[in-house]
Amino acid sequence: MKNYVIIQNLANGLVSPFMSFLAAIIGVPSIGISLVSSASSFFSGIVQLPLRRNRHVGYLLRLSTMLLATLWLTMAFIAYGNPVLYLVTYILIAGVSGVNSFAWSLIMERLSRGSRGRVLATYAFYGSIGGLLATLMTGMLVGDNYVVMHYVFIGSAVLNFANTINIWYIKHMDPDSQVIDGVIMMLRNNRRLTRFLLVNTLFAIVWSFAWPLFPLAQVYLLNMNVEQLAIVNIISGSSTLILQRLVGRWFDRDRRLIMFLGRLLLVTFPLSYALANSVYVIYLANIIAGFTNSASNIAYMSFVYDNSRDRKTAIGLYNLFYGIGTLIGSLVSGALITLIINYAGLRNGIRYMLLGDAAARAVVATLYTSV
């Protein structure tokens, strides 16, 4: 399973960090960029709840990995360069990725029982290695020659096919059978989980508000290219590798503090893009991502695992609520950006919206101290 997570993150790291940026480059309109920015959360989330009665988690993992390979080939040969096909294909990729992450979450729940922070941090560490190497390769290969992305998409497809073969004959991936609760009954009877889901959804709205703004800031404020974007992700990934296990051990001692700090420090990113006059400021700011990424890899899903009897329904609800929140935030941002730009101009409009989002993130992060 460690080989699987390394290869899968290698395949994902080749392409995912660049999809919103590429959408801006090929001319996807602002609402479309909003959809691309939130697709991996929203469309991933809505497919998971209907899967909660499926007992064949290993089959879901194999099938979704194979479908991802097919869709990345479609992106390489058909969709890339056409704004509409690019958007549709990426939405399909996001949905299939949701099936994949649902299956993986259930497997991780079983493997991490008894030591959530340490085990989840270990697997996230191996995943970060794969993602970091892949992002580095994409940055070195592409630079500002965006035609090369066709070959990067093919590379991601090949890795997904290889990973399908890697897990094809692995047995005993299915978790123990569980009682399946009704959605309404779970939300009504498990007040702590419901409160957490509402707080997390509210944060998802303010968090994702900045997502369509980041590629616009990268293109129009800082004139970044794929190589520079890769460096940003490499700094973020390297910091995550260094801090992942430390944060995992810390989480096992003080869960609430990690949940709060993991959200509060996300203020760093909209602030840095709003105030930076050089890409080097963005490089420096992404050192903080080591902590925020590590917390995101561990803390919030662990809360769901440990505060639910029916983990399948709880995981599905967590991702559904989170996905709805990110879609709302991204679409509101995409709609507002046109109005703000007309009033304040392109560069100032992007900066004002990023500063507003930073303030909203700080306020909503405080709610995690009460869950």
C-alpha positions in Angstrom: 0.0 0.0 0.0 2.9 2.3 0.6 4.0 1.8 -3.1 0.4 2.6 -4.1 0.4 5.9 -2.3 3.8 6.9 -3.6 2.9 6.2 -7.3 -0.6 7.7 -7.0 0.8 10.9 -5.6 3.5 10.9 -8.2 0.8 10.7 -10.9 -1.3 13.4 -9.2 1.7 15.7 -8.5 2.6 15.8 -12.2 -0.7 17.6 -13.0 -2.9 18.7 -10.2 -0.9 21.7 -8.9 -1.1 23.3 -12.3 -4.7 22.7 -13.4 -6.2 26.1 -12.3 -3.1 27.9 -13.6 -3.4 26.2 -17.0 -7.2 27.0 -17.1 -6.2 30.7 -16.9 -3.6 30.3 -19.5 -5.8 28.6 -22.1 -8.6 31.1 -21.7 -11.2 29.4 -19.4 -13.5 32.2 -18.1 -13.5 33.2 -14.4 -16.5 31.1 -13.5 -14.9 28.1 -15.3 -11.7 28.7 -13.3 -13.8 28.7 -10.2 -15.2 25.3 -11.2 -11.7 23.9 -11.9 -10.4 25.3 -8.6 -13.2 23.6 -6.6 -13.8 20.5 -8.8 -11.5 18.2 -6.8 -13.5 19.1 -3.6 -17.1 19.4 -4.8 -17.4 16.8 -7.5 -15.2 14.5 -5.4 -17.5 15.0 -2.5 -20.9 14.4 -4.1 -20.0 11.0 -5.5 -19.0 9.5 -2.1 -22.2 9.4 0.0 -24.0 7.0 -2.5 -21.0 4.6 -2.2 -21.4 4.1 1.5 -23.2 0.8 1.2 -20.6 -0.6 -1.2 -18.6 -3.4 0.6 -16.0 -3.9 -2.1 -13.5 -1.1 -1.3 -10.6 -2.8 -3.1 -12.7 -3.0 -6.3 -13.5 0.7 -6.1 -9.8 1.6 -5.7 -8.8 -0.5 -8.7 -11.6 0.7 -10.9 -11.1 4.4 -10.1 -7.4 4.2 -10.6 -7.9 2.7 -14.1 -10.5 5.3 -15.0 -8.2 8.1 -13.9 -5.6 6.7 -16.4 -8.1 6.8 -19.2 -9.3 10.3 -18.4 -5.7 11.8 -18.2 -5.2 10.3 -21.7 -8.3 12.0 -22.8 -7.0 15.3 -21.4 -3.7 14.8 -23.3 -5.1 13.9 -26.7 -8.5 15.6 -26.9 -9.3 18.2 -24.1 -6.2 20.2 -23.4 -6.3 23.5 -25.3 -10.1 23.6 -25.7 -11.6 25.5 -22.7 -14.9 23.7 -22.7 -13.5 20.1 -23.1 -10.8 21.0 -20.6 -13.4 21.9 -18.0 -15.6 18.9 -18.6 -12.8 16.4 -18.6 -11.4 17.8 -15.4 -14.8 17.6 -13.7 -14.9 13.9 -14.6 -11.4 13.4 -13.3 -12.5 15.1 -10.0 -15.5 12.8 -9.7 -13.5 9.6 -10.2 -10.9 11.0 -7.8 -13.6 11.2 -5.3 -14.3 7.5 -5.6 -10.6 6.8 -5.3 -10.2 8.9 -2.2 -13.3 7.4 -0.6 -11.9 3.9 -1.0 -8.5 5.0 0.3 -10.0 6.8 3.3 -11.8 3.6 4.4 -8.6 1.6 4.0 -6.7 4.2 6.1 -9.3 4.2 8.8 -8.7 0.5 9.4 -4.9 0.8 9.2 -4.7 3.7 11.6 -6.8 2.4 14.4 -5.0 2.9 17.7 -2.6 5.6 16.5 -4.3 8.0 14.1 -1.6 10.7 14.0 1.4 8.5 13.6 0.0 6.1 10.9 -1.8 8.8 8.8 1.3 10.9 9.0 3.5 8.0 7.8 1.3 7.4 4.7 1.0 11.1 4.1 4.8 11.3 4.3 5.2 8.7 1.5 2.6 10.4 -0.5 4.4 13.7 -0.2 7.6 12.2 -1.6 5.8 11.1 -4.7 4.0 14.4 -5.2 7.2 16.4 -4.6 9.2 14.5 -7.2 6.4 14.8 -9.8 6.0 18.5 -9.3 9.7 19.1 -9.7 9.7 17.1 -12.9 6.8 19.0 -14.4 8.4 22.4 -13.6 11.7 21.4 -15.1 10.0 20.0 -18.3 7.4 22.6 -19.0 8.7 26.0 -17.8 6.7 28.4 -20.1 6.3 25.9 -23.0 2.8 24.8 -22.2 2.5 22.5 -25.2 4.7 20.0 -23.2 1.8 19.5 -20.8 0.4 17.0 -23.3 3.2 14.7 -22.5 2.9 15.4 -18.7 -0.8 14.3 -18.9 0.3 11.1 -20.7 2.9 10.5 -18.0 0.2 10.7 -15.3 -2.0 8.3 -17.3 0.9 5.8 -17.5 1.5 6.0 -13.8 -2.2 5.4 -13.0 -2.2 2.3 -15.3 0.9 1.0 -13.5 -0.7 1.5 -10.1 -3.8 -0.4 -11.2 -1.5 -3.3 -11.9 0.3 -2.7 -8.6 -2.8 -3.3 -6.5 -4.7 -5.7 -8.8 -3.8 -8.8 -6.8 -3.6 -7.3 -3.3 -6.2 -9.0 -1.1 -7.8 -8.0 2.2 -8.2 -4.3 1.3 -11.9 -4.2 2.3 -12.5 -2.9 5.8 -14.6 -4.6 8.4 -18.4 -4.5 7.7 -20.1 -1.6 9.5 -23.6 -0.7 10.6 -24.9 1.9 8.1 -26.8 4.8 9.7 -29.2 7.0 8.0 -27.9 10.5 7.1 -30.6 12.4 9.0 -30.3 10.1 12.1 -26.5 10.6 12.2 -26.7 14.4 12.0 -29.5 14.5 14.6 -27.9 12.1 17.1 -24.2 13.0 16.7 -24.2 16.7 17.7 -20.5 16.9 18.0 -19.9 15.6 14.5 -22.7 17.8 13.1 -21.2 20.9 14.7 -17.8 20.0 13.3 -19.3 19.5 9.8 -20.9 22.9 9.9 -17.8 24.7 11.1 -15.7 22.9 8.4 -18.2 23.8 5.7 -18.1 27.5 6.7 -14.3 27.4 6.6 -14.4 25.6 3.2 -16.4 28.6 1.8 -13.9 31.2 2.9 -11.0 29.0 2.1 -12.0 28.3 -1.4 -13.0 31.9 -2.0 -9.3 32.6 -2.8 -8.8 29.6 -5.1 -9.9 31.3 -8.3 -7.9 34.3 -7.3 -4.6 32.5 -6.9 -4.1 31.6 -10.6 -5.2 35.2 -11.6 -2.6 36.6 -9.1 0.0 34.2 -10.5 -0.6 35.3 -14.1 -1.5 39.0 -13.8 0.2 40.2 -10.6 3.4 38.1 -10.5 3.7 36.9 -14.2 4.6 33.4 -13.0 5.2 30.4 -15.3 5.0 26.7 -14.6 8.6 26.4 -13.5 8.0 29.1 -10.8 4.7 27.4 -9.8 6.5 24.1 -9.5 9.1 25.8 -7.2 6.3 27.0 -5.0 4.9 23.5 -4.7 8.4 22.0 -4.1 8.9 24.4 -1.2 5.5 23.5 0.1 6.1 19.7 -0.4 9.6 19.8 1.2 8.3 21.6 4.2 5.5 19.0 4.5 8.0 16.2 4.3 10.0 17.7 7.2 7.0 18.5 9.4 4.6 15.7 8.6 5.6 13.1 11.2 6.3 15.8 13.9 2.8 17.2 13.4 1.4 13.7 13.5 2.9 13.0 16.9 1.8 16.5 18.2 -1.7 15.8 17.0 -1.9 12.6 19.1 -1.2 14.9 22.2 -3.3 18.0 21.4 -5.8 17.5 18.7 -7.8 20.7 19.1 -4.8 23.0 18.9 -3.6 21.4 15.7 -7.1 21.7 14.2 -7.1 25.4 15.1 -3.6 26.3 14.0 -3.9 24.2 10.8 -6.8 26.6 9.7 -5.5 29.8 11.2 -2.1 29.7 9.4 -3.9 29.4 6.0 -4.3 33.2 6.3 -0.6 33.3 5.1 -1.4 32.5 1.5 -4.0 35.1 0.5 -1.9 37.7 2.4 1.3 36.8 0.6 -0.3 37.0 -2.9 -2.1 40.2 -2.0 1.0 42.0 -0.7 3.9 40.4 -2.6 5.8 42.4 -5.2 8.0 39.4 -6.1 7.6 35.7 -6.5 10.3 35.2 -3.8 7.7 36.4 -1.2 5.5 33.5 -2.3 8.4 31.1 -2.0 9.0 32.2 1.6 5.3 32.1 2.5 5.0 28.5 1.4 7.3 27.2 4.1 4.2 27.6 6.3 2.5 25.1 4.1 4.4 22.3 5.7 2.4 22.7 8.9 -1.0 23.5 7.2 -0.6 20.5 4.8 0.4 18.2 7.6 -2.6 19.2 9.7 -4.9 18.8 6.7 -3.5 15.3 6.0 -4.2 14.2 9.6 -6.4 16.2 11.8 -9.8 16.7 10.2 -10.4 13.2 8.9 -9.1 11.8 12.2 -11.9 13.8 13.9 -14.4 12.1 11.6 -13.0 8.7 12.2 -13.1 9.0 16.0 -16.5 10.7 16.4 -18.6 8.4 14.3 -19.9 4.8 14.6 -20.6 4.5 10.8 -17.4 5.8 9.3 -18.6 5.3 5.7 -21.5 7.6 6.1 -19.4 10.1 8.2 -16.7 10.2 5.5 -19.2 10.7 2.8 -20.9 13.5 4.7 -17.6 15.2 5.5 -16.6 15.3 1.9 -20.0 16.3 0.7 -20.3 19.2 3.1 -16.8 20.3 2.4 -17.3 20.0 -1.4 -20.5 22.1 -1.3 -18.7 24.7 0.8 -15.8 24.9 -1.7 -18.1 25.2 -4.6 -20.0 28.1 -3.0 -16.9 29.9 -2.1 -15.3 29.5 -5.5 -18.4 30.4 -7.5 -19.0 33.5 -5.4 -15.4 34.6 -5.9 -15.6 34.0 -9.6 -18.8 36.0 -9.9 -17.5 38.9 -7.7 -14.1 39.2 -9.4 -15.7 40.7 -12.5 -17.6 43.3 -10.5 -14.6 44.2 -8.3 -12.3 44.5 -11.3 -14.7 46.8 -13.1 -14.7 49.0 -10.0 -11.1 48.9 -8.8 -9.1 47.6 -11.8 -7.6 44.1 -12.4 -4.6 44.2 -10.1 -6.2 46.1 -7.2 -9.4 44.1 -7.5 -7.5 40.8 -7.0 -5.6 42.3 -4.1 -8.7 43.6 -2.3 -10.4 40.2 -2.6 -7.4 38.3 -1.3 -7.1 40.6 1.7 -10.8 40.2 2.5 -10.5 36.4 2.3 -7.5 36.5 4.7 -9.5 38.3 7.3 -12.4 35.8 6.8 -10.1 32.8 7.2 -8.8 34.2 10.5 -12.3 34.8 12.0 -13.7 31.4 11.0 -10.6 29.5 12.2 -11.4 30.5 15.8 -14.6 28.3 15.6 -12.4 25.2 15.6 -11.6 25.8 19.3 -15.2 24.9 20.1 -15.7 21.7 18.3 
